[in-house]
């Protein structure tokens, strides 16, 4: 019998890459999808076409982290051995505009899922393994650089505060109930599947459109912010490795290198032979009420214990994203005549 995994947030960037990875390993994969008036499954449509549900494959269920009943129902239907909680309101700037919703989904949603798993294990005699997607934003105004598993949290946004709550609830369920519950503290990770309202994808998408005359300007916030950027496809492998480890532990997943937003812009525009200074402006509305100036992760524990390390470099990541968005812009240009 193939292993069975359940992914919340399967339609997102990380969820789509993780579903691909698990299917390639022979898993039966179930995903939780929120019911909306528009289709949001674009990132996983190719998985539907490529796998036969009758032979395991991919199964989607309507549910929501705000609805505990739906979570219990889906667990009973899928009977997973592994649950990956990737669902969240994950846009930091938006979390300042929608703090209650962010905490409801990102924080309390994790608690609902943990409690549903605890009840499921007791009812069915299961031993589900749980992965919680943490974030480098939890470190915020960090007291040390680089940040590692022992670095104290100092969250600087409603999103980060909600993730800290979810982190400690995961630890609590591990210690109180013996649940196999692991936290992955993932630093920034991007890909061509990143949402267009996130700064990295906004940069590469706009650069490609500017190149083809579809757009004139790009407005950004803080260009000096520094982040530890990696490739999402590499990072989902770390998630899977955590779930195969003999004991549930918490791991920082990062490249150990930092780059500024300005560096990202420079590389993206340079790949298209453009001088970004001619096209990029500053918009104060895109800054945060409380900024996180720099984040850099130390993934030494993951390298030592999980034998994980990133494969895609920062330069390769930017090039990958620009090339994908250039192809997208070319299709848009053609469609517009």
C-alpha positions, 0 to 999 in steps of 0.5 A: 500500500502506498503512503498517504499524505494530506496537504493543506494549502495544496493549491499554493506554491509550496503545496504544488511542489510538495504534491509533485514530490510526494506523487513522484515517491508513490504517495497517495496525495490528498489536498484541502481546497477552500471553496471559492467562486473562482478556480484556484487550482492552476498550480496543480492542474498538471498533476490532475492530468498526469496521475490516475486517481484510481491508482492512488494519485491526487484527491482534493477535498473542500475544507477550511482551517476555519472549520474544524468539522471539515478537518475531522471529516477530511481526516476520516476520509483520507486516513493519512499517515502524514499531514503537512499544514501549509495553508495560511494568510501568508502575505506579511503586508496584508496581515497588517490590513487583516490582522484578525483574519490572519490570526484566525487562519494562520494561528487558530487554524493550526490549532484546529488541525492539531486537535483534529489530528489528536482526536483522529489518532485516538478514535482510529488508533492512528499515529499521524505525523504532522508538519507545521510550516513556520516562517523566518518572519517569526525571528523578526528583529532577531537578537543574533545573526544568523538565526538558528533553532535556538534564536529567540522569536521577536515577531514584527507583524500579525502574520509573524505573531500568528506563526509563533502561536502555531509554532508553540502549539505544535511543540505543545501537542508534541510534548503534551500528547506525544504527537509526531509534530515537527516545525520547519522554520523556512526562510524566504523561498520563491519560484515561478509559481510564487503569487504575483502580489509577493515582491519577488514575483512582482519584480520578475513579472513587471520586468518581463512586461516592461521589456515587451512594452506591456508596462511602464513602471514598477513601484516598490517599497523598501529596497534595502531589506535583506532576505535569505532566498532559496528555491521552493522546490528545494525546500519542500524536500526538507519538509518531507525529510523532517517527516521521515526522521525517527523523531519529531524535531524543529529545523531551520531551512535556509541557504545561509546567504542574504541579498537585498531587494535591490540586488534581486531587482538588479539581477532580474532587470539585467537578465533582460538587458534593462537598467532598473533605475529607469523603471523602478520607483518608491511607494511608501504605501508598500512599506510595513508599519514595523520593518524586518531589516535582515534575515539570514538562516543557519541550516547546519542542523538540517544539513547534519541531521536530515542531510539536506542542502539547497541546490538552486543558487540565488542567481539561478533562482532569479533567472528561472523566475525571469525566464518563466515570466518572460514566456508568460509576458510573450503570450500576453503580448501575442494575445493583445495583438 
